[in-house]
């Protein structure tokens, strides 16, 4: 772990303890306020209760303030103990263990907006990665990393709380060898050069979309040879980020957008995610009552990125100037698909039959079928997925979409103009009952 990351971890711990002390103090005060208020209404106990209340508040406030001050002092002491920050070429630095990397990715998903606001050393900066190391978007670095670069790029965008490492999940189970991903298979079988993105998934989806549009422009300009075709593959939130990037890139007149030919959305909540909607309802209800209001502040502290998943926000206009904790308030704008690209969706359900009540209710555990397929009810919004460009897989969870042979075979079928072998046509998409996303 780098010094910057160690300082970030220290800052996060200090902030968590100080914030926790404040939350407990607020709950303590809320609970204590009621009996004191009742006693102060009775003439015979008014003065003793008032005196006891002043004494109680003074002692409790002193304890909580002391705890916050102690943690601040501990943080300052840790700063003195940590070695000074040093500049080191990030391409040469050994990447952290995968487990630690994934843990930091999860942290970015849940509180990444605050990490960015505080310039915490644990925050992710958007960029492409190769073997866990940052990939500089310079011609020399790209030639060194991709000595056999092709004119066809396949860009992979992970979902909430992830890193580029998640594309390696289930590789041994699926292919009998570690490290096999959709990217390595596309490189080996169809000649695509795979690139893997890492980003702070706690930021607004529109912010990450704008940053990805910038990164893609730099990538295409610095690529060793002229880029003729781009394939974008997004898992979950990653599908929304790619759509946002294409929209913003087109509005800016970016050249890379014209090369995008295929966009794959794997388990992407185009209509929103039910767990975030549940979190919104829980936070709203808890905030109605004084005694549970401190708990509501914790529930509502989830990141901007998570809250954007409530209805699938793609652009700044969806959230800017709006109350992010208003009860199920849908402010999303209709953002058209990129007209130069063919869009595909892959959706999963826990049950093999998407009509099964469990499959209808839970989807793939995180995203329901209508949301992944862009089928609103009533069909007030237009998501121009066609039946032949969609795939449903039953008996599968959300994370399994990251790496599965059946999905790769379907991707290859869609990408090949003339399949080398007699692959089966795309599986027919079941007419799953339309319902809430």
C-alpha positions in Angstrom: 0.0 0.0 0.0 1.4 3.4 -1.0 1.9 6.2 1.5 -0.9 8.1 -0.1 -3.3 5.2 0.3 -2.2 4.7 4.0 -2.9 8.3 4.7 -6.3 7.9 2.9 -7.1 4.9 5.1 -6.1 6.8 8.2 -8.3 9.8 7.2 -11.2 7.5 6.5 -10.9 5.8 9.8 -10.7 9.1 11.7 -13.7 10.5 9.8 -15.7 7.3 10.4 -15.1 7.3 14.2 -15.8 11.1 14.4 -18.9 10.7 12.3 -20.1 7.7 14.3 -19.6 9.6 17.6 -21.7 12.5 16.2 -24.5 10.1 15.1 -24.6 8.3 18.5 -24.6 11.7 20.2 -27.6 12.8 18.1 -29.5 9.6 18.9 -28.6 9.9 22.6 -29.9 13.5 22.6 -33.1 12.5 20.8 -33.9 9.7 23.2 -33.0 11.7 26.3 -35.0 14.8 25.2 -38.4 13.1 25.6 -38.3 12.2 29.3 -36.8 15.5 30.2 -39.5 17.3 28.2 -42.2 15.4 30.0 -40.8 16.1 33.5 -40.4 19.8 32.7 -44.1 20.0 32.0 -44.9 19.0 35.6 -44.6 22.0 37.9 -43.2 20.1 40.8 -40.4 18.5 38.8 -39.8 21.4 36.3 -36.7 22.9 38.1 -35.0 19.7 39.1 -35.5 18.2 35.6 -34.2 21.4 34.0 -31.0 21.2 36.2 -30.6 17.5 35.5 -31.0 18.2 31.8 -28.3 20.8 31.7 -25.9 18.6 33.7 -26.7 15.6 31.4 -26.2 17.6 28.2 -22.9 19.1 29.5 -21.4 15.7 30.5 -22.6 13.9 27.4 -21.5 16.7 25.1 -18.1 16.8 26.8 -17.6 13.0 26.3 -18.5 13.0 22.6 -16.5 16.1 21.9 -13.6 14.6 23.8 -13.8 11.4 21.6 -13.8 13.5 18.4 -10.9 15.5 19.6 -9.0 12.4 20.6 -9.5 10.9 17.2 -8.3 14.1 15.5 -5.2 14.1 17.7 -4.6 10.4 16.8 -4.9 11.3 13.1 -2.4 14.1 13.4 0.0 11.9 15.2 -0.3 9.2 12.5 0.5 11.9 9.9 3.8 12.5 11.7 4.6 8.8 11.9 3.9 8.1 8.2 6.7 8.5 5.7 6.6 11.6 3.5 4.9 11.4 0.1 7.2 10.6 -2.7 6.6 10.6 -6.5 6.9 7.2 -8.1 6.2 6.1 -11.6 2.9 4.3 -11.2 3.7 2.0 -14.2 6.7 0.7 -12.3 5.0 0.4 -8.9 3.9 -3.1 -7.9 0.1 -3.3 -7.8 -1.6 -4.1 -4.5 -3.0 -7.6 -3.8 -6.1 -8.2 -5.8 -8.2 -8.6 -2.6 -7.1 -5.3 -1.3 -7.7 -3.7 -4.7 -11.3 -5.1 -4.7 -11.9 -3.8 -1.2 -10.8 -0.3 -2.2 -13.0 -0.6 -5.2 -16.0 -1.4 -3.0 -15.1 1.5 -0.7 -15.1 3.8 -3.8 -18.6 2.5 -4.7 -20.1 3.3 -1.4 -18.4 6.6 -0.4 -16.3 7.5 -3.5 -17.9 10.9 -3.9 -16.7 11.9 -0.4 -13.3 10.4 -1.1 -13.0 12.6 -4.2 -14.3 15.6 -2.3 -11.7 15.2 0.4 -9.0 14.2 -2.1 -8.5 11.0 -0.1 -5.6 8.8 -1.2 -8.0 5.8 -1.6 -10.1 7.4 -4.3 -9.8 5.9 -7.7 -8.9 8.1 -10.7 -10.4 7.1 -14.0 -7.9 5.3 -16.3 -7.2 2.2 -18.2 -5.2 -0.6 -16.4 -2.9 -3.3 -17.6 -2.0 -6.1 -15.1 -3.2 -3.9 -12.3 -1.0 -0.9 -13.2 -2.2 2.4 -14.7 -1.8 2.6 -18.5 -0.5 5.9 -19.7 -2.3 7.2 -22.8 0.9 8.0 -24.6 2.0 6.4 -27.9 5.2 4.9 -26.5 3.4 3.4 -23.5 0.6 1.9 -25.6 3.1 0.5 -28.1 5.0 -1.1 -25.2 1.9 -2.6 -23.7 0.2 -3.6 -27.0 3.0 -4.6 -29.4 0.5 -6.2 -31.7 -2.1 -3.5 -31.5 -5.0 -3.9 -33.9 -7.4 -1.3 -35.3 -10.3 -2.9 -33.3 -10.7 -2.0 -29.6 -12.8 -3.7 -27.0 -13.2 -1.5 -23.9 -14.5 -3.1 -20.7 -16.3 -1.0 -18.0 -17.0 -2.6 -14.6 -20.0 -1.9 -12.4 -20.6 -0.4 -9.0 -18.0 -1.1 -6.3 -15.7 -3.0 -8.8 -12.4 -2.7 -10.5 -11.1 -4.1 -13.8 -10.2 -7.3 -11.9 -13.8 -8.4 -11.7 -13.7 -9.4 -15.4 -11.4 -12.3 -14.3 -14.1 -13.8 -11.9 -15.2 -17.4 -12.7 -12.4 -17.8 -15.3 -11.1 -21.1 -14.0 -14.7 -22.4 -13.5 -15.7 -21.4 -17.0 -12.7 -22.1 -19.1 -10.4 -24.3 -16.9 -7.7 -21.6 -16.8 -7.1 -18.5 -14.7 -7.2 -15.1 -16.3 -9.4 -15.9 -19.3 -11.9 -13.1 -19.8 -14.2 -11.8 -22.6 -11.3 -9.6 -23.5 -8.7 -12.3 -23.9 -11.1 -14.4 -25.9 -12.0 -11.5 -28.2 -8.3 -10.8 -28.7 -7.5 -14.5 -29.5 -10.5 -15.3 -31.7 -11.6 -12.0 -33.3 -8.5 -9.8 -33.2 -9.7 -7.1 -30.8 -7.3 -5.3 -28.5 -8.8 -5.4 -25.1 -8.7 -2.4 -22.7 -9.9 -2.4 -19.1 -11.2 0.7 -17.4 -11.0 1.5 -13.7 -13.1 4.4 -12.2 -14.6 5.8 -9.0 -18.1 4.3 -9.1 -19.2 6.5 -6.2 -19.3 9.6 -8.5 -22.3 10.5 -10.5 -22.7 8.3 -13.6 -22.7 11.5 -15.7 -19.4 12.5 -14.2 -17.8 9.2 -15.0 -19.4 9.3 -18.5 -17.8 12.7 -19.1 -14.4 11.4 -17.9 -14.7 8.3 -20.0 -15.5 10.4 -23.1 -12.2 12.3 -22.5 -10.2 9.2 -21.9 -11.5 7.6 -25.1 -10.6 10.6 -27.1 -7.0 10.5 -25.7 -6.8 6.8 -26.2 -7.9 6.9 -29.9 -5.5 9.8 -30.6 -2.6 8.0 -29.0 -3.3 4.4 -30.3 -0.4 3.1 -32.3 -2.5 2.6 -35.4 -5.7 4.1 -36.8 -8.8 2.9 -34.9 -11.5 1.6 -37.2 -13.9 -0.1 -34.8 -14.7 0.2 -31.0 -16.7 -2.3 -29.0 -17.9 -1.1 -25.5 -18.8 -3.8 -22.9 -20.4 -2.5 -19.7 -21.5 -4.6 -16.7 -24.3 -3.2 -14.5 -23.5 0.5 -13.8 -20.8 0.2 -16.5 -23.4 -0.1 -19.2 -24.9 3.3 -18.0 -21.5 4.9 -17.9 -20.8 3.8 -21.5 -24.1 5.2 -22.7 -23.4 8.4 -20.9 -19.9 8.6 -22.4 -21.3 8.1 -25.9 -23.9 10.7 -25.4 -21.5 13.3 -24.0 -18.8 12.4 -26.6 -21.3 12.9 -29.4 -22.4 16.3 -28.0 -18.8 17.4 -27.8 -18.0 16.3 -31.3 -15.4 13.7 -30.2 -14.0 11.7 -33.0 -13.9 8.3 -31.1 -17.7 8.2 -31.1 -17.8 7.6 -34.8 -15.8 4.4 -34.5 -18.2 2.8 -31.9 -20.0 -0.1 -33.6 -21.2 -2.3 -30.8 -22.4 -1.6 -27.2 -23.0 -4.6 -24.9 -25.0 -4.0 -21.7 -24.7 -6.9 -19.3 -27.2 -6.7 -16.5 -27.5 -3.0 -16.8 -30.3 -1.3 -14.9 -31.6 1.0 -17.7 -34.8 1.6 -15.7 -33.2 1.5 -12.3 -32.2 -0.9 -9.5 -34.8 -2.1 -6.9 -32.3 -2.2 -4.0 -31.5 1.5 -4.4 -35.3 2.3 -4.6 -35.7 0.3 -1.3 -32.8 2.3 0.2 -34.5 5.5 -0.9 -37.8 4.5 0.8 -36.0 3.4 4.0 -34.1 6.6 4.3 -37.2 8.7 3.7 -39.3 6.8 6.3 -36.5 7.0 8.9 -36.1 10.7 8.3 -39.8 11.2 9.3 -39.2 10.5 13.0 -36.9 12.4 15.3 -35.5 9.4 17.1 -34.5 7.6 13.8 -33.3 10.7 11.9 -29.6 10.0 12.8 -30.0 6.5 11.3 -31.6 8.1 8.2 -28.5 10.3 7.8 -26.4 7.1 7.6 -28.7 5.4 5.1 -28.8 8.6 3.0 -25.0 8.9 3.0 -24.6 6.4 0.2 -22.8 7.7 -2.8 -24.1 9.8 -5.7 -23.3 6.8 -8.0 -25.6 4.5 -6.0 -28.4 7.0 -5.9 -28.1 7.5 -9.7 -28.9 3.8 -10.0 -32.4 4.4 -8.6 -33.7 5.3 -12.1 -30.7 5.0 -14.3 -29.6 8.6 -14.5 -27.2 9.3 -17.4 -26.8 13.1 -17.6 -26.2 16.0 -15.3 -29.7 17.4 -15.9 -31.1 14.3 -14.2 -29.8 15.2 -10.8 -28.5 18.7 -10.7 -30.6 21.0 -8.4 -32.7 18.0 -7.3 -33.3 16.5 -3.9 -31.5 13.2 -4.2 -33.4 11.8 -1.2 -36.9 12.8 -2.3 -39.2 9.8 -2.2 -39.0 7.9 -5.5 -38.8 11.1 -7.6 -37.9 10.2 -11.1 -36.1 13.1 -12.9 -34.4 11.2 -15.7 -34.3 12.5 -19.3 -34.7 10.3 -22.3 -31.2 9.8 -23.8 -31.2 8.1 -27.2 -29.0 5.2 -28.1 -25.9 6.1 -30.2 -27.1 5.8 -33.8 -23.8 4.6 -35.2 -23.8 1.5 -32.9 -25.8 -1.6 -32.4 -26.9 -2.1 -28.8 -27.3 -5.5 -27.1 -28.5 -6.5 -23.7 -27.9 -9.6 -21.6 -30.3 -10.2 -18.7 -30.4 -12.9 -16.2 -32.9 -14.3 -13.7 -32.4 -16.6 -10.7 -35.0 -18.9 -12.1 -34.7 -20.5 -15.5 -38.2 -19.3 -16.3 -38.4 -15.5 -16.2 -42.1 -15.8 -15.6 -41.5 -17.6 -12.3 -42.6 -15.3 -9.4 -39.1 -15.5 -7.8 -37.5 -14.5 -11.1 -40.0 -11.7 -11.7 -39.4 -10.3 -8.2 -35.6 -10.7 -7.8 -34.3 -10.8 -11.3 -30.6 -11.7 -11.1 -30.6 -10.6 -7.4 -29.7 -6.9 -8.2 -31.3 -6.0 -11.5 -34.7 -7.2 -12.7 -35.4 -8.4 -16.2 -37.5 -5.4 -17.4 -34.8 -3.0 -16.3 -32.0 -4.9 -18.0 -34.0 -5.4 -21.2 -35.2 -1.8 -21.2 -38.9 -2.7 -21.1 -40.8 -0.2 -19.0 -44.3 -0.6 -17.8 -46.2 1.3 -19.1 -43.8 1.6 -22.1 -43.5 5.4 -21.7 -39.8 5.4 -22.6 -38.2 4.1 -25.7 -35.3 1.7 -25.5 -34.8 0.4 -29.0 -33.4 -3.0 -28.1 -34.6 -5.6 -30.6 -35.4 -9.2 -29.8 -32.5 -10.5 -31.9 -30.1 -8.3 -30.0 -31.0 -9.5 -26.6 -30.1 -12.6 -24.5 -31.8 -14.0 -21.4 -30.0 -16.5 -19.2 -31.9 -18.4 -16.5 -30.5 -19.7 -13.3 -27.8 -17.1 -13.1 -26.8 -14.3 -10.8 -25.7 -10.7 -11.5 -22.0 -11.3 -11.0 -22.0 -14.4 -13.1 -22.7 -12.2 -16.2 -19.0 -11.0 -15.9 -17.6 -14.2 -17.3 -19.7 -17.0 -18.8 -19.0 -19.1 -21.9 -22.6 -18.7 -23.2 -22.4 -15.0 -23.1 -19.1 -14.9 -25.0 -20.5 -17.3 -27.6 -23.4 -14.9 -28.1 -21.1 -11.9 -28.2 -19.0 -13.6 -30.9 -22.1 -14.5 -32.9 -23.2 -10.9 -32.8 -19.8 -9.6 -33.7 -18.9 -12.0 -36.5 -20.3 -11.0 -39.9 -19.9 -14.5 -41.1 -19.6 -17.0 -38.2 -16.8 -19.5 -38.7 -19.0 -22.3 -37.4 -22.7 -23.0 -37.4 -23.4 -21.2 -34.2 -27.0 -21.3 -32.9 -28.9 -18.2 -33.6 -29.5 -15.9 -30.6 -31.8 -17.4 -28.0 -35.3 -16.0 -28.3 -36.0 -13.4 -25.6 -38.9 -14.5 -23.4 -41.8 -12.1 -23.2 -41.3 -11.5 -19.5 -44.2 -9.7 -17.9 -43.7 -6.0 -17.9 -43.6 -4.6 -14.4 -41.8 -2.2 -12.2 -38.1 -2.1 -12.8 
